[in-house]
Amino acid sequence: MTAFVLQCHTCVYECLMCVSVCLKIILPPDYPSSAPPIYQINAGWLRGADRTTLSNSLEELYVENTGESILYLWVEKIREFLAEKSQSEDGPEMGKTVTTEEEAHDYDEDDLPDYSMLKLANQSAQLLSSASDDEELPLIKHGETITDRRSTFQPHLAAVVTPKQVQRVLNHLYENKKIASATHNIYAYRIYCEDKNSFLQDCEDDGETAAGGRLLHLLQILDVRNVLVVVSRWYGGILLGPDRFKHINNCARNILIQEGYTDTSGTKNKISQKYCSAL
């Protein structure tokens, strides 16, 4: 059974699928004429190559139907994807019980993702469609782990200048069985478009509600650009509460310092330290 919920006060549409897939959409004022919907896919079981495949399918639909309403096409594409997964041998185990931090935590409005940070800009969609398949894979760096109460966090970083490179890095990371098996792979990126004096930026929670938006906010505070940061979390069975957000952002901050994207002293660093501690 499929349910649709319209929250008028935030203009957020939710499409709740019977296999716990949630497509959240915000329609910007200039949709559909010149801007794509702002969207986020939430599904704890959907990660790695499957998540990338579905996201690419939605973005390709937008590019193929620029200027037209695509919400119905997106919903139908997700239905098709879920039907294929349920019929395949490697489909998600719907009967499996997974205990995560999110299930035991009641969120208030401050915990919800900032959808202004999740916008897939029109330029981003065009870059995704025009980038060549043989675009160079950026060098990926891995940072030191943080372990707390059996949960382990590890950051990964790559210099990127196009959304296509972001996808290539993510695909490459998910080929690593350990990273692919992480409970959550949270990421955020910022790409500076010099000709337009603007940023392409996006983030992903991967089931760790609000973590992607917080990570992107950290990148904005540090004013870093042309970089993708991924933080993998392996859940250890003990709830960490708000401490998990602190560890995610500290991991990200540490690898940014390690790779020279921000220095270890000065105003920006003090602001970021204060921000990480407040989480």
N, C-alpha and C positions, 0 to 999 in steps of 0.2 A: 504494500500500500504506500502511496506517495502523498505527502502532505505539503501544502504551500502556506507559508505564513508571511504576511506583509506587516512590517512594523512601520507605521506611518511616521512616527516621531523621528526616526533616523533614516527613513527611505532605504532600509535594508530588506532584501528579499531572501528568504531561506527556502531551499528545496531539500527536504529531508527524505532520503531514500531508505528503502527497507533494509539496506545493508550498511547502515550507519555512515553514509556519505552525505556531507552537507556542503552545498554550493551556496555561498553567500555573495550577493551582488549588490552594488550600489550603482545607480545610473547618474552619471554626471550631467550637468545642464545641457551640454552640447552633444549628448548621445541621441540618436545614432549617427547624426550627420558628419561629425568630425572627431568623435572621441569614442573609444571602446568602453565597455562596462568595467568597473573596478570589481575584481572578483577574488575569492579565496576558496580553495577546496580543503575541507577538513575531513579527514578519515584516518583513524589511527593505524589501520592495516595497509593503507596505500602509501608506498614509499618506493624509493629507488627508480628503476626503469619504468615501472607501471605509472608512477606519479608523473614522471617526465613525459611519457607517451600521452597521457590524458591531457596534460597542460598544453603540450604542443598541438594536439588535435583542436582544442578550443581556440588557441591563437590562430591556427591556420583557417578555421572557420571565419574568424573575424576578418582576416586579411582577404579572404575570398568573397566576403559579403560586406565590404566597407560601405558605410552609409545606410545600411539596412538594419532592421531589428534582428538580433541574433539570439535572443534569450531562448526562444523555443528550440532553435537549432542546437544550442548548447545543452539544454535539458535532454533532448533526444540523443545527442552524442553520448552523454553520460549514461543514459539508459542502455544504449548499445554496448558501451564499454562494460557495464556491470553484467549484462547478459552474457557477454563473451567470457568474462572472468568466472562467472558462476558455472559455465559449462566446461571450462578448461580444467585440466588435471591439477594445475598449480594455482587454482583460484583460492581466495581467502578462506580461512577456516572460520565460518560464521558462528560455529558453536563454541569456539574457544573463548575462555574467559581471560581477559587481560586486565590486570590491575595496574593502573598508572596514577601518577600524581593528580591528574586532572579529575579522576573519578571521586577523589576524596576531598576536593576543595570546592568551596562555594565562592564564586567570583562576583565581585561587584563591578560597577561600570568602569572603574579605574583599571581593572584587569583585562578588559576587552581590547582586542587589537585596534589600533588607530588606522581606520581605513584610508585616511589621507595618505598613509605611507605605503599602501598596497596597490597604488594605481599603476596599471600597465599602460604607459603612455602610448599615444598613437605612433610616435617615433620608434618605440620599442618594438611594436608589432611589425613595422616596416623593416626594421633591422633583422628581426627574426626570419622574415620571409625572404630577404635578399642575401643574407650571409651565405657564403659558400660552405659546403659540407666538409671541405678539406681545410677549414680555418685552423690555424695552429693551436694546439692545446697549450695553454699557459702552464708555467712551472707551478706546481702545488707544494706548499710548505706545510709542515705539521708541527704543532706546538706541544708544550708540556701538558700532561694531564693534571686534573684536580680531582681528588677523591674525597668524598664526604659520606659517611654512613653507607658505604658499599655502592653508592652511585659514583660513576666516573664520567668526567667531562673532558673532551679533547677538542682543540680548535684546529681548523685547517684554513689556509689562506692562498689566494691566487690573484695576481694582477690581471684585470680584465678591462677591455675597452668596448665590447659589444655584448648584448644579451646572448648571442650565439656562443660566445666563449664561456659565459656563465653556465649554459646548458652542457657544454662539453666538459667543463670541470666537474659539474655535478654527476654527469654520467660516468666519468672516470672514477670518481670517489665511490660511487655505488657499486662499481665492479669489485671493490675490496669487500670481501665477505664480512669482515669485522665491522666496517663502517655501515654496510648495508643492514647488518643485524642490530644496529643501535636502536634503542627505543625511540629516540627522536634525533633527527638531523635538522637542526635549526639553522637557517642561513639568512643573510642580508647582503645586498650589494648596492654600490653607488657608482655610477658612470657619468663623468662630466662631458657634456657636449659643448665644446668650445664655440662652435659656430652659432649655437642658439643660446649660449650662456645659461644653460639649464642642466638639470640632472635627470638621468634615468635611474630609478631606484625601485627596489622591490624587496620583499622579505617573505619568509615561510616559517610557520610554527611547527609543522609536521606533528601535530597533535599536542604540543606543549603550549597551550593557549596563552596568547599575549607575548610569548618569548620572542617571536620574530620581530614584532613591532618595537619591542624594547631594544633588541639588538640593532635594528636600523637607527633608532633614536641615538644610540651610542655613537654610531658612525657619523651621524649628523653633528653631534656635539663636538666630536674630534675633528670634524670637517675633513675627513679622509675622502679620497676620490679614486676611481678606477680600481676598485678592489672588491673582492668577494670574500666574505668570512663565513665559514660553516662551523658550527659547534655540535659535535656528536655527544649524546648522552646515553649511557647505559644505565638503566634504572636498577638499583640494587635491592628493591623490595622494602625500603624504609622511606616514608614520606619526608621530604625536606622542607616543605612549605615554601615561603618566599626566598629561602636561601638558595634555591635552585636558580633563580633569576640572577642572583649575585654571582654565582659560579659561572653561569653562561657568559655574562658580560665581562667578568674578570678574565676568563679564558680568551675572549675576543680581544680585550685590551692588551693582554700580555703578548699575543702573537703580533698585533699591530706595532707594538713597541719593538719586539724582536726583529721585525722586518723593516723597521725604519719609517713607518707611516706616521708615527707620532713620537715625540721625544719623551724622556723620562723625567723632565722637570718643566716648570713653567705653568702658565695659567691654564692652558687646555688640559694638561695632565691632572692638575689639582681639581678642576671641574669634573673630569671623568672619574677620578677616584671618589669624589663626593657622591657622584651619581651612582656608581657601582655599589657603594656602601649603603645607599638609601634604599636599594631594591630589597 
